[in-house]
Amino acid sequence: MTTNPIYEHIGYATLLREKVSRRLSRSKNESRKTSVTNEEHTAVEKISSLVRRAALTHNDNHFNYEKTHNFKVHTFRGPHWCEYCANFMWGLIAQGVRCSDCGLNVHKQCSKHVPNDCQPDLKRIKKVYCCDLTTLVKAHNTQRPMVVDICIREIEARGLKSEGLYRVSGFTEHIEDVKMAFDRDGEKADISANIYPDINIITGALKLYFRDLPIPVITYDTYPKFIEAAKISNADERLEAIHDVLMLLPPAHYETLRYLMIHLKKVTMNEKDNFMNAENLGIVFGPTLMRSPEDSTLTTLHDMRYQKLIVQILIENEDVLF
């Protein structure tokens, strides 16, 4: 089994030509901006599926966030070849693994060598809520999750002066309706005042989206570093430490957090009407954006004040930190 194939010279590209061409066609229809010349088409036809995917990502996907493949053991029907090493997949069951996000099929051993170039297929992404953040933005070719953009636009259009914004809860049934609308209709979901006149339903749906993320906006890997930064007593050193940890966030998470903090800063600018300052918003969004990797009630209770402080600092210093 080849572990480091030279993609330009392996022979399986011809066998997979029809399958890869369909992928290219689907991805190009979903892209909103790119236009590829006939010469580029000819060049792309000569390279392997992984190089095709890389070229397509570079040309078509403006928001080129790196994403690992989500491989799961798979049983293939009929003859099947590994899309990494081009060798046959032997056996009757569980011959290899398939990425559940983009459909890449490889040997289990080869999956350890595949680069982080997953380009999710919208047909494989069944929902919006509870979907990995980077997976969602790459599938929809957006800079941030469309839920965040749509909800924030609606809130800023008609809710910035609403008393207790984000603190007051909307009806749970209506929030679930919004969730189902996004899962069903995606960016076409209607959350206008005609359908949901109570702005607290929209804020509740936005908070629910963040709570349902399998990996929080502030990721499990960076969580302890943020907590340690919050414990620094010197304000300037603490701000510098927080900035350093922000740089460790995955690009899609960083961009989502940046956009949210800009929005929450606008909320605090209307404090005289909504009575929501950065500290109040920190109390609301601390546990929403940050979750301890340790499933311990004691740890969660101990970290709550630091979670609040981190979000408060991010809001108050968004122009400096981002």
RODO-2510 file (C-alpha; in nm, 4 decimals, decimal comma):
residues 322
     n   res          X          Y          Z
     1     m     0,0000     0,0000     0,0000
     2     t     0,1533     0,3304    -0,1049
     3     t     0,1694     0,5810     0,1811
     4     n     0,3038     0,8751    -0,0122
     5     p     0,1649     0,8570    -0,3671
     6     i     0,2584     1,0972    -0,6432
     7     y    -0,0893     1,2045    -0,7458
     8     e     0,0045     1,3199    -1,0964
     9     h     0,1349     0,9742    -1,1902
    10     i    -0,1031     0,7253    -1,0316
    11     g    -0,3426     0,5489    -1,2643
    12     y    -0,6699     0,5419    -1,0767
    13     a    -0,7806     0,8901    -1,1847
    14     t    -0,9275     0,7459    -1,5031
    15     l    -1,1321     0,4915    -1,3078
    16     l    -1,2748     0,7662    -1,0899
    17     r    -1,3167     1,0269    -1,3631
    18     e    -1,6965     1,0089    -1,3800
    19     k    -1,7386     1,0180    -1,0020
    20     v    -1,5013     1,3108    -0,9524
    21     s    -1,6551     1,5023    -1,2422
    22     r    -1,9917     1,4819    -1,0663
    23     r    -1,8324     1,6206    -0,7503
    24     l    -1,6786     1,9057    -0,9449
    25     s    -2,0112     1,9830    -1,1115
    26     r    -2,1999     1,9872    -0,7795
    27     s    -1,9406     2,2036    -0,6092
    28     k    -1,9320     2,4509    -0,8951
    29     n    -2,3110     2,4889    -0,8900
    30     e    -2,2986     2,5629    -0,5172
    31     s    -2,0224     2,8206    -0,5569
    32     r    -2,1459     3,1759    -0,6067
    33     k    -1,8431     3,3535    -0,7405
    34     t    -1,5937     3,1558    -0,9456
    35     s    -1,5571     3,1192    -1,3194
    36     v    -1,3064     2,8646    -1,4509
    37     t    -1,1661     2,8828    -1,8034
    38     n    -1,1619     2,5955    -2,0540
    39     e    -0,7849     2,5660    -2,0171
    40     e    -0,8202     2,5168    -1,6424
    41     h    -1,0836     2,2499    -1,7048
    42     t    -0,8381     2,0611    -1,9259
    43     a    -0,5645     2,0807    -1,6639
    44     v    -0,7922     1,9677    -1,3835
    45     e    -0,9072     1,6677    -1,5877
    46     k    -0,5529     1,5279    -1,5770
    47     i    -0,5028     1,5214    -1,2003
    48     s    -0,6221     1,2918    -0,9265
    49     s    -0,9273     1,3328    -0,7055
    50     l    -0,7418     1,4792    -0,4076
    51     v    -0,5580     1,7324    -0,6226
    52     r    -0,8902     1,8148    -0,7922
    53     r    -1,0424     1,8821    -0,4535
    54     a    -0,7509     2,1011    -0,3486
    55     a    -0,7643     2,2992    -0,6736
    56     l    -1,1387     2,3394    -0,6464
    57     t    -1,1108     2,4606    -0,2876
    58     h    -0,8436     2,7121    -0,3837
    59     n    -1,0418     2,8528    -0,6755
    60     d    -1,4040     2,8274    -0,5667
    61     n    -1,4124     2,8518    -0,1906
    62     h    -1,3255     3,2060    -0,0861
    63     f    -1,3327     3,1071     0,2802
    64     n    -1,0663     2,8390     0,2650
    65     y    -1,0778     2,7026     0,6202
    66     e    -0,8826     2,3830     0,6855
    67     k    -1,0957     2,0874     0,7941
    68     t    -1,0095     1,7307     0,8902
    69     h    -1,2046     1,4435     0,7368
    70     n    -1,4737     1,2734     0,9428
    71     f    -1,3869     0,9111     0,8634
    72     k    -1,6113     0,6221     0,9658
    73     v    -1,5744     0,2512     0,8946
    74     h    -1,7738     0,1592     0,5833
    75     t    -1,8734    -0,1568     0,3967
    76     f    -1,8547    -0,1070     0,0200
    77     r    -2,0698    -0,2965    -0,2292
    78     g    -1,8804    -0,4235    -0,5296
    79     p    -1,5169    -0,3495    -0,6246
    80     h    -1,3764    -0,0342    -0,4729
    81     w    -1,0439     0,1486    -0,4918
    82     c    -0,8813     0,3686    -0,2287
    83     e    -0,8888     0,7331    -0,3370
    84     y    -0,5565     0,7968    -0,1646
    85     c    -0,3241     0,5138    -0,2695
    86     a    -0,5267     0,3862    -0,5696
    87     n    -0,5025     0,0252    -0,4480
    88     f    -0,7963    -0,2160    -0,4326
    89     m    -0,9962    -0,2446    -0,1089
    90     w    -0,9979    -0,6125    -0,0167
    91     g    -1,2543    -0,7951     0,1939
    92     l    -1,6282    -0,8463     0,2129
    93     i    -1,7144    -0,6082     0,4979
    94     a    -1,5553    -0,2974     0,6514
    95     q    -1,3014    -0,2753     0,3677
    96     g    -1,2156     0,0864     0,4461
    97     v    -1,3450     0,4181     0,5769
    98     r    -1,5601     0,6918     0,4243
    99     c    -1,5690     1,0601     0,5184
   100     s    -1,9290     1,1264     0,6207
   101     d    -1,8922     1,4941     0,5264
   102     c    -1,7399     1,4777     0,1768
   103     g    -1,7627     1,1087     0,0771
   104     l    -1,3882     1,0396     0,0369
   105     n    -1,3233     0,6610     0,0417
   106     v    -0,9847     0,5320     0,1595
   107     h    -0,8165     0,2442     0,3409
   108     k    -0,8209     0,2811     0,7181
   109     q    -0,4406     0,2941     0,7181
   110     c    -0,4392     0,5550     0,4400
   111     s    -0,6773     0,7761     0,6370
   112     k    -0,3869     0,8605     0,8680
   113     h    -0,2026     1,0229     0,5778
   114     v    -0,4867     1,2133     0,4074
   115     p    -0,4380     1,5927     0,4362
   116     n    -0,6926     1,8159     0,6108
   117     d    -0,8653     1,9132     0,2869
   118     c    -1,2223     1,7966     0,3505
   119     q    -1,4753     1,9844     0,1358
   120     p    -1,8183     1,8924     0,2807
   121     d    -2,0998     1,8090     0,0414
   122     l    -2,4300     1,9832     0,1174
   123     k    -2,6162     1,6608     0,0374
   124     r    -2,4408     1,4942     0,3294
   125     i    -2,5018     1,7745     0,5819
   126     k    -2,8505     1,6921     0,7104
   127     k    -2,8908     1,9710     0,9663
   128     v    -2,7707     2,3153     1,0721
   129     y    -2,7928     2,2911     1,4505
   130     c    -2,5637     2,0403     1,6228
   131     c    -2,3336     2,0457     1,3174
   132     d    -1,9632     2,1165     1,3553
   133     l    -1,9034     2,4880     1,2938
   134     t    -1,6232     2,4500     1,0382
   135     t    -1,8155     2,1760     0,8558
   136     l    -2,1206     2,4009     0,8236
   137     v    -1,9373     2,7057     0,6883
   138     k    -1,7406     2,4989     0,4368
   139     a    -2,0540     2,3182     0,3190
   140     h    -2,2353     2,6476     0,2604
   141     n    -1,9227     2,8345     0,1440
   142     t    -1,9768     3,1143     0,3964
   143     q    -1,7456     3,3026     0,6261
   144     r    -1,9571     3,2296     0,9333
   145     p    -2,2528     3,0023     1,0112
   146     m    -2,5535     3,1471     0,8331
   147     v    -2,7571     3,1102     1,1550
   148     v    -2,5293     3,3643     1,3217
   149     d    -2,5498     3,6109     1,0324
   150     i    -2,9269     3,5863     0,9875
   151     c    -3,0126     3,6060     1,3584
   152     i    -2,7771     3,8957     1,4276
   153     r    -2,9101     4,0927     1,1300
   154     e    -3,2647     4,0439     1,2581
   155     i    -3,1725     4,1401     1,6148
   156     e    -2,9865     4,4536     1,5085
   157     a    -3,2714     4,5541     1,2792
   158     r    -3,5409     4,5512     1,5468
   159     g    -3,4145     4,4491     1,8884
   160     l    -3,1102     4,6430     2,0086
   161     k    -3,3218     4,8562     2,2403
   162     s    -3,5306     4,5679     2,3746
   163     e    -3,5102     4,5550     2,7541
   164     g    -3,3168     4,2554     2,8840
   165     l    -3,1946     4,1551     2,5385
   166     y    -3,0372     3,8062     2,5593
   167     r    -3,1238     3,7853     2,9306
   168     v    -3,4992     3,7456     2,8790
   169     s    -3,5955     3,4067     2,7388
   170     g    -3,8454     3,3489     2,4591
   171     f    -4,0958     3,0634     2,4530
   172     t    -3,9119     2,7336     2,4224
   173     e    -4,1627     2,5977     2,1689
   174     h    -4,1090     2,8950     1,9376
   175     i    -3,7303     2,8713     1,9720
   176     e    -3,7524     2,5055     1,8698
   177     d    -3,9636     2,6147     1,5709
   178     v    -3,6823     2,8496     1,4614
   179     k    -3,4302     2,5677     1,5037
   180     m    -3,6379     2,3351     1,2860
   181     a    -3,6814     2,6114     1,0270
   182     f    -3,3033     2,6492     0,9930
   183     d    -3,2528     2,2709     0,9818
   184     r    -3,5223     2,2404     0,7153
   185     d    -3,4764     2,5548     0,5040
   186     g    -3,1214     2,6677     0,5781
   187     e    -3,0539     3,0264     0,4785
   188     k    -3,4099     3,0555     0,3423
   189     a    -3,5578     3,0244     0,6928
   190     d    -3,8026     3,3079     0,7675
   191     i    -3,7478     3,4609     1,1131
   192     s    -3,9009     3,7999     1,0361
   193     a    -4,1244     3,9957     1,2738
   194     n    -4,4279     3,8727     1,0813
   195     i    -4,3550     3,5162     1,1926
   196     y    -4,1788     3,5783     1,5260
   197     p    -4,2680     3,9236     1,6649
   198     d    -4,0905     3,8542     1,9967
   199     i    -3,7210     3,9299     1,9461
   200     n    -3,6370     3,7113     2,2463
   201     i    -3,7258     3,4086     2,0336
   202     i    -3,4506     3,5028     1,7884
   203     t    -3,1950     3,5666     2,0638
   204     g    -3,2936     3,2342     2,2187
   205     a    -3,2439     3,0553     1,8865
   206     l    -2,8981     3,2114     1,8484
   207     k    -2,7927     3,1095     2,1997
   208     l    -2,9293     2,7596     2,1382
   209     y    -2,7192     2,7299     1,8224
   210     f    -2,4032     2,8047     2,0208
   211     r    -2,5019     2,5649     2,3012
   212     d    -2,5719     2,2833     2,0530
   213     l    -2,2316     2,3023     1,8828
   214     p    -2,0421     1,9737     1,9298
   215     i    -1,7248     2,1821     1,9675
   216     p    -1,7908     2,5219     2,1352
   217     v    -1,6948     2,8496     1,9683
   218     i    -1,4144     2,8711     2,2239
   219     t    -1,2846     2,5212     2,1647
   220     y    -1,2033     2,2567     2,4233
   221     d    -0,8344     2,2819     2,3308
   222     t    -0,8150     2,6537     2,4047
   223     y    -1,0517     2,6535     2,7047
   224     p    -0,7868     2,5967     2,9778
   225     k    -0,5617     2,8606     2,8213
   226     f    -0,8429     3,1177     2,8311
   227     i    -0,9155     3,0317     3,1960
   228     e    -0,5477     3,0738     3,2850
   229     a    -0,5366     3,4066     3,1007
   230     a    -0,8426     3,5279     3,2942
   231     k    -0,6612     3,4599     3,6216
   232     i    -0,3811     3,7071     3,5420
   233     s    -0,4153     4,0059     3,7739
   234     n    -0,2361     4,2657     3,5596
   235     a    -0,4906     4,4033     3,3095
   236     d    -0,2417     4,4639     3,0260
   237     e    -0,0766     4,1248     3,0612
   238     r    -0,4175     3,9576     3,0801
   239     l    -0,5294     4,1292     2,7598
   240     e    -0,2122     4,0216     2,5815
   241     a    -0,2532     3,6639     2,7023
   242     i    -0,6146     3,6524     2,5826
   243     h    -0,5066     3,7856     2,2430
   244     d    -0,2429     3,5135     2,2155
   245     v    -0,4990     3,2409     2,2886
   246     l    -0,7434     3,3885     2,0370
   247     m    -0,4827     3,3269     1,7693
   248     l    -0,5009     2,9536     1,8489
   249     l    -0,8700     2,9265     1,7578
   250     p    -0,9597     2,7578     1,4268
   251     p    -1,0244     3,0282     1,1626
   252     a    -1,4008     2,9665     1,1404
   253     h    -1,4337     2,9798     1,5197
   254     y    -1,2241     3,2963     1,5394
   255     e    -1,4292     3,4712     1,2712
   256     t    -1,7588     3,3709     1,4347
   257     l    -1,6412     3,4945     1,7736
   258     r    -1,5150     3,8204     1,6239
   259     y    -1,8460     3,8888     1,4502
   260     l    -2,0441     3,8076     1,7643
   261     m    -1,8319     4,0378     1,9808
   262     i    -1,8820     4,3264     1,7376
   263     h    -2,2557     4,2660     1,7663
   264     l    -2,2509     4,2442     2,1461
   265     k    -2,0534     4,5694     2,1603
   266     k    -2,3435     4,7313     1,9724
   267     v    -2,5799     4,5853     2,2310
   268     t    -2,3830     4,7518     2,5126
   269     m    -2,3959     5,0843     2,3265
   270     n    -2,7739     5,0738     2,3783
   271     e    -2,7452     4,9960     2,7501
   272     k    -2,9658     5,2875     2,8540
   273     d    -3,2557     5,1177     2,6735
   274     n    -3,1826     4,7449     2,7037
   275     f    -3,0003     4,7547     3,0416
   276     m    -2,7408     4,5094     2,9139
   277     n    -2,3757     4,5967     2,9736
   278     a    -2,0676     4,3854     2,8996
   279     e    -2,0759     4,2204     3,2425
   280     n    -2,4397     4,1155     3,2038
   281     l    -2,3699     3,9757     2,8580
   282     g    -2,0674     3,7941     2,9977
   283     i    -2,2926     3,6172     3,2470
   284     v    -2,5247     3,5112     2,9634
   285     f    -2,2656     3,4137     2,7019
   286     g    -1,9852     3,2763     2,9206
   287     p    -2,1304     2,9242     2,9584
   288     t    -2,2780     2,9480     2,6049
   289     l    -1,9477     3,0074     2,4264
   290     m    -1,7178     2,8160     2,6642
   291     r    -1,7536     2,4630     2,7990
   292     s    -1,4982     2,2810     3,0074
   293     p    -1,3538     1,9653     2,8463
   294     e    -1,3963     1,8049     3,1894
   295     d    -1,7504     1,6865     3,2513
   296     s    -1,7422     1,8006     3,6134
   297     t    -2,0057     2,0111     3,7881
   298     l    -1,7482     2,1326     4,0383
   299     t    -1,5125     2,2498     3,7626
   300     t    -1,7995     2,4222     3,5808
   301     l    -1,9074     2,6115     3,8926
   302     h    -1,5483     2,7086     3,9711
   303     d    -1,4862     2,8403     3,6182
   304     m    -1,8094     3,0375     3,5781
   305     r    -1,6654     3,3681     3,6998
   306     y    -1,3720     3,3324     3,4618
   307     q    -1,6019     3,2475     3,1722
   308     k    -1,7986     3,5623     3,2439
   309     l    -1,4809     3,7671     3,2702
   310     i    -1,3413     3,6376     2,9404
   311     v    -1,6560     3,7297     2,7452
   312     q    -1,6768     4,0662     2,9210
   313     i    -1,3169     4,1459     2,8241
   314     l    -1,3756     4,0299     2,4651
   315     i    -1,6738     4,2649     2,4340
   316     e    -1,5090     4,5665     2,5973
   317     n    -1,1884     4,5257     2,3946
   318     e    -1,3169     4,3806     2,0665
   319     d    -1,1534     4,6595     1,8654
   320     v    -0,8139     4,5759     2,0171
   321     l    -0,8345     4,1969     2,0422
   322     f    -0,9712     4,1222     1,6942
***
